[in-house]
């Protein structure tokens, strides 16, 4: 039924200005709409609506992720912009925080200013 409809992604924030700065300046997404109820970004053709809430209930899992061609270069660029990559117990992550999954995909995680878990994946 919805297979031919565009997907809209949502992420919550307690500070819309701070989230706008992060997703625009650090992550590199273009703002396509701003208002008191959301800051909307173009995430390579998918709308990402960052919406203000009174309180964040951070999920202990990834809420947004990007597929990248070169995870090492992307991790280094984001690290240079001040992003700190997460390390998880039991995950054999390399020196920059990249984990090699059993399928061979490589994954790294970081958080936005509200603690939402974001990921990068480089497929085989």
Secondary structure, 3 states (H helix, E strand, C coil): CCCCCCCEEEEEECCHHHHHHHHHHHCCCEEEEEECCEEEEEECCEEEEEEECCCCCCCCCEEEEEECCCHHHHHHHHHHCCCCECCCCCCCECCCCCEECCCCCEEEEEECCCCCEEEEEECC
